[in-house]
Amino acid sequence: MAVLKNITVKEMAEECRCNPQTIRRALDAGQMPAFKVGRNLLVRRCDFDKWFHSKQVLPAMDARLMGGGLHADVAKFMRKGAAA
């Protein structure tokens, strides 16, 4: 039988290098399933890993977030198509 590892809000925040309140907001929004044991909120390690990896920003997306925007990408594509 496999042993499931649980992780606390503090441990998640340390791993993400963010404020624990950021993790609590994600839990309150239902982005990760959690359970309460005493005063501690615990999340299964596999659920945290799924949530964490879902936050990955791809390089193309990163450029759009930095201000280029999707419209700039479409305009660039259209210019390439016209030149071909």
Backbone as JSON Lines, residues from 0, in Angstrom:
{"i":0,"aa":"M","n":[0.84,-1.19,0.0],"ca":[0.0,0.0,0.0],"c":[0.88,1.25,0.0]}
{"i":1,"aa":"A","n":[0.57,2.19,-0.86],"ca":[1.36,3.42,-0.97],"c":[0.99,4.37,0.17]}
{"i":2,"aa":"V","n":[1.99,5.06,0.66],"ca":[1.78,6.03,1.73],"c":[1.6,7.4,1.08]}
{"i":3,"aa":"L","n":[0.47,8.05,1.39],"ca":[0.21,9.38,0.84],"c":[0.86,10.43,1.73]}
{"i":4,"aa":"K","n":[1.61,11.32,1.12],"ca":[2.27,12.4,1.84],"c":[1.35,13.6,1.86]}
{"i":5,"aa":"N","n":[1.19,14.2,3.01],"ca":[0.41,15.42,3.16],"c":[1.36,16.59,3.39]}
{"i":6,"aa":"I","n":[0.93,17.76,2.97],"ca":[1.78,18.95,3.07],"c":[0.95,20.08,3.68]}
{"i":7,"aa":"T","n":[1.58,20.88,4.53],"ca":[0.88,21.98,5.21],"c":[0.93,23.25,4.36]}
{"i":8,"aa":"V","n":[0.13,24.22,4.75],"ca":[0.12,25.52,4.06],"c":[1.51,26.15,4.12]}
{"i":9,"aa":"K","n":[2.13,26.08,5.27],"ca":[3.46,26.67,5.42],"c":[4.47,26.01,4.49]}
{"i":10,"aa":"E","n":[4.43,24.68,4.41],"ca":[5.36,23.96,3.53],"c":[5.11,24.3,2.06]}
{"i":11,"aa":"M","n":[3.83,24.41,1.68],"ca":[3.51,24.79,0.3],"c":[4.03,26.19,-0.02]}
{"i":12,"aa":"A","n":[3.83,27.12,0.9],"ca":[4.29,28.49,0.68],"c":[5.81,28.55,0.56]}
{"i":13,"aa":"E","n":[6.5,27.8,1.38],"ca":[7.97,27.78,1.3],"c":[8.43,27.23,-0.05]}
{"i":14,"aa":"E","n":[7.77,26.18,-0.51],"ca":[8.16,25.58,-1.78],"c":[7.86,26.51,-2.96]}
{"i":15,"aa":"C","n":[6.75,27.22,-2.88],"ca":[6.37,28.16,-3.96],"c":[7.09,29.5,-3.82]}
{"i":16,"aa":"R","n":[7.72,29.71,-2.69],"ca":[8.34,31.0,-2.37],"c":[7.31,32.13,-2.44]}
{"i":17,"aa":"C","n":[6.19,31.89,-1.77],"ca":[5.13,32.89,-1.72],"c":[4.61,33.0,-0.29]}
{"i":18,"aa":"N","n":[3.73,33.94,-0.09],"ca":[3.12,34.16,1.21],"c":[2.1,33.05,1.48]}
{"i":19,"aa":"P","n":[2.02,32.54,2.7],"ca":[1.02,31.51,3.01],"c":[-0.41,31.94,2.67]}
{"i":20,"aa":"Q","n":[-0.68,33.24,2.72],"ca":[-2.03,33.73,2.39],"c":[-2.38,33.44,0.93]}
{"i":21,"aa":"T","n":[-1.38,33.43,0.06],"ca":[-1.6,33.09,-1.35],"c":[-2.12,31.66,-1.46]}
{"i":22,"aa":"I","n":[-1.54,30.76,-0.68],"ca":[-1.97,29.37,-0.66],"c":[-3.37,29.26,-0.08]}
{"i":23,"aa":"R","n":[-3.62,29.99,1.0],"ca":[-4.95,29.94,1.63],"c":[-6.03,30.42,0.68]}
{"i":24,"aa":"R","n":[-5.72,31.47,-0.11],"ca":[-6.69,31.97,-1.09],"c":[-7.01,30.9,-2.14]}
{"i":25,"aa":"A","n":[-5.98,30.18,-2.59],"ca":[-6.2,29.11,-3.56],"c":[-7.07,28.01,-2.96]}
{"i":26,"aa":"L","n":[-6.84,27.7,-1.69],"ca":[-7.65,26.69,-1.01],"c":[-9.08,27.18,-0.84]}
{"i":27,"aa":"D","n":[-9.26,28.44,-0.45],"ca":[-10.6,29.01,-0.29],"c":[-11.36,29.03,-1.62]}
{"i":28,"aa":"A","n":[-10.63,29.22,-2.72],"ca":[-11.25,29.26,-4.05],"c":[-11.54,27.86,-4.59]}
{"i":29,"aa":"G","n":[-11.13,26.85,-3.85],"ca":[-11.39,25.47,-4.27],"c":[-10.44,24.97,-5.35]}
{"i":30,"aa":"Q","n":[-9.28,25.61,-5.5],"ca":[-8.33,25.2,-6.52],"c":[-7.59,23.92,-6.15]}
{"i":31,"aa":"M","n":[-7.58,23.6,-4.87],"ca":[-6.95,22.36,-4.38],"c":[-7.86,21.78,-3.31]}
{"i":32,"aa":"P","n":[-8.04,20.46,-3.31],"ca":[-8.79,19.87,-2.2],"c":[-7.93,19.84,-0.94]}
{"i":33,"aa":"A","n":[-8.53,20.13,0.18],"ca":[-7.79,20.15,1.45],"c":[-8.66,19.56,2.54]}
{"i":34,"aa":"F","n":[-8.03,19.18,3.61],"ca":[-8.77,18.72,4.78],"c":[-8.12,19.29,6.02]}
{"i":35,"aa":"K","n":[-8.94,19.44,7.05],"ca":[-8.47,20.07,8.28],"c":[-8.29,19.01,9.34]}
{"i":36,"aa":"V","n":[-7.11,19.03,9.95],"ca":[-6.81,18.14,11.08],"c":[-6.41,19.05,12.22]}
{"i":37,"aa":"G","n":[-7.27,19.13,13.22],"ca":[-7.01,20.08,14.3],"c":[-7.08,21.5,13.74]}
{"i":38,"aa":"R","n":[-6.01,22.24,13.91],"ca":[-5.94,23.61,13.37],"c":[-5.21,23.67,12.04]}
{"i":39,"aa":"N","n":[-4.71,22.55,11.57],"ca":[-3.9,22.54,10.34],"c":[-4.72,22.18,9.12]}
{"i":40,"aa":"L","n":[-4.49,22.91,8.04],"ca":[-5.02,22.56,6.74],"c":[-3.97,21.72,6.04]}
{"i":41,"aa":"L","n":[-4.36,20.55,5.56],"ca":[-3.44,19.66,4.88],"c":[-3.93,19.39,3.46]}
{"i":42,"aa":"V","n":[-2.97,19.24,2.56],"ca":[-3.26,18.93,1.16],"c":[-2.41,17.73,0.79]}
{"i":43,"aa":"R","n":[-2.98,16.8,0.03],"ca":[-2.18,15.68,-0.44],"c":[-1.1,16.21,-1.37]}
{"i":44,"aa":"R","n":[0.08,15.67,-1.25],"ca":[1.23,16.11,-2.05],"c":[0.92,16.08,-3.55]}
{"i":45,"aa":"C","n":[0.27,15.03,-4.0],"ca":[-0.04,14.91,-5.43],"c":[-0.99,16.02,-5.89]}
{"i":46,"aa":"D","n":[-1.94,16.43,-5.03],"ca":[-2.86,17.52,-5.38],"c":[-2.12,18.85,-5.45]}
{"i":47,"aa":"F","n":[-1.2,19.07,-4.51],"ca":[-0.39,20.29,-4.55],"c":[0.45,20.34,-5.83]}
{"i":48,"aa":"D","n":[1.09,19.21,-6.17],"ca":[1.92,19.17,-7.38],"c":[1.11,19.48,-8.63]}
{"i":49,"aa":"K","n":[-0.11,18.93,-8.73],"ca":[-0.97,19.23,-9.88],"c":[-1.29,20.71,-9.95]}
{"i":50,"aa":"W","n":[-1.67,21.3,-8.81],"ca":[-2.0,22.73,-8.76],"c":[-0.78,23.57,-9.14]}
{"i":51,"aa":"F","n":[0.36,23.24,-8.56],"ca":[1.58,24.01,-8.81],"c":[1.95,23.98,-10.29]}
{"i":52,"aa":"H","n":[1.9,22.8,-10.91],"ca":[2.27,22.69,-12.31],"c":[1.23,23.33,-13.23]}
{"i":53,"aa":"S","n":[-0.01,23.46,-12.76],"ca":[-1.03,24.13,-13.58],"c":[-0.78,25.63,-13.66]}
{"i":54,"aa":"K","n":[0.06,26.15,-12.8],"ca":[0.37,27.58,-12.78],"c":[1.55,27.94,-13.68]}
{"i":55,"aa":"Q","n":[2.11,26.95,-14.36],"ca":[3.27,27.2,-15.22],"c":[2.9,28.14,-16.36]}
{"i":56,"aa":"V","n":[3.77,29.11,-16.62],"ca":[3.59,30.05,-17.71],"c":[4.53,29.64,-18.83]}
{"i":57,"aa":"L","n":[3.96,29.36,-20.0],"ca":[4.77,28.96,-21.14],"c":[5.47,30.16,-21.75]}
{"i":58,"aa":"P","n":[6.61,29.99,-22.4],"ca":[7.35,31.13,-22.95],"c":[6.51,32.03,-23.85]}
{"i":59,"aa":"A","n":[5.71,31.46,-24.73],"ca":[4.87,32.29,-25.61],"c":[3.85,33.07,-24.79]}
{"i":60,"aa":"M","n":[3.29,32.45,-23.78],"ca":[2.32,33.11,-22.93],"c":[3.0,34.21,-22.13]}
{"i":61,"aa":"D","n":[4.23,33.98,-21.7],"ca":[4.98,34.96,-20.92],"c":[5.12,36.26,-21.7]}
{"i":62,"aa":"A","n":[5.39,36.21,-22.99],"ca":[5.53,37.41,-23.8],"c":[4.21,38.18,-23.84]}
{"i":63,"aa":"R","n":[3.1,37.45,-23.92],"ca":[1.79,38.12,-23.94],"c":[1.51,38.81,-22.61]}
{"i":64,"aa":"L","n":[1.93,38.17,-21.52],"ca":[1.7,38.76,-20.21],"c":[2.55,40.01,-20.0]}
{"i":65,"aa":"M","n":[3.67,40.09,-20.71],"ca":[4.57,41.22,-20.53],"c":[4.15,42.43,-21.36]}
{"i":66,"aa":"G","n":[3.04,42.36,-22.08],"ca":[2.54,43.54,-22.76],"c":[2.43,43.45,-24.26]}
{"i":67,"aa":"G","n":[3.02,42.41,-24.88],"ca":[2.91,42.28,-26.33],"c":[1.48,42.03,-26.75]}
{"i":68,"aa":"G","n":[0.79,41.21,-26.01],"ca":[-0.6,40.93,-26.25],"c":[-0.82,39.96,-27.4]}
{"i":69,"aa":"L","n":[-1.96,39.33,-27.38],"ca":[-2.31,38.38,-28.41],"c":[-2.44,39.07,-29.76]}
{"i":70,"aa":"H","n":[-2.94,40.3,-29.78],"ca":[-3.13,41.02,-31.04],"c":[-1.8,41.25,-31.74]}
{"i":71,"aa":"A","n":[-0.75,41.51,-30.98],"ca":[0.58,41.71,-31.58],"c":[1.06,40.42,-32.22]}
{"i":72,"aa":"D","n":[0.77,39.26,-31.6],"ca":[1.16,37.97,-32.16],"c":[0.41,37.7,-33.46]}
{"i":73,"aa":"V","n":[-0.88,38.03,-33.49],"ca":[-1.68,37.82,-34.7],"c":[-1.18,38.73,-35.81]}
{"i":74,"aa":"A","n":[-0.89,39.97,-35.49],"ca":[-0.39,40.91,-36.51],"c":[0.95,40.42,-37.06]}
{"i":75,"aa":"K","n":[1.82,39.91,-36.23],"ca":[3.11,39.4,-36.69],"c":[2.9,38.21,-37.61]}
{"i":76,"aa":"F","n":[1.96,37.32,-37.25],"ca":[1.67,36.14,-38.07],"c":[1.12,36.59,-39.43]}
{"i":77,"aa":"M","n":[0.26,37.57,-39.44],"ca":[-0.35,38.03,-40.69],"c":[0.72,38.65,-41.6]}
{"i":78,"aa":"R","n":[1.66,39.39,-41.02],"ca":[2.76,39.97,-41.83],"c":[3.6,38.88,-42.45]}
{"i":79,"aa":"K","n":[3.89,37.82,-41.7],"ca":[4.67,36.7,-42.24],"c":[3.91,36.03,-43.37]}
{"i":80,"aa":"G","n":[2.6,35.87,-43.24],"ca":[1.79,35.24,-44.26],"c":[1.74,36.07,-45.54]}
{"i":81,"aa":"A","n":[1.72,37.39,-45.41],"ca":[1.67,38.29,-46.56],"c":[3.0,38.28,-47.31]}
{"i":82,"aa":"A","n":[4.09,38.1,-46.56],"ca":[5.43,38.12,-47.17],"c":[5.73,36.82,-47.91]}
{"i":83,"aa":"A","n":[5.02,35.75,-47.58],"ca":[5.32,34.44,-48.18],"c":[4.71,34.25,-49.54]}
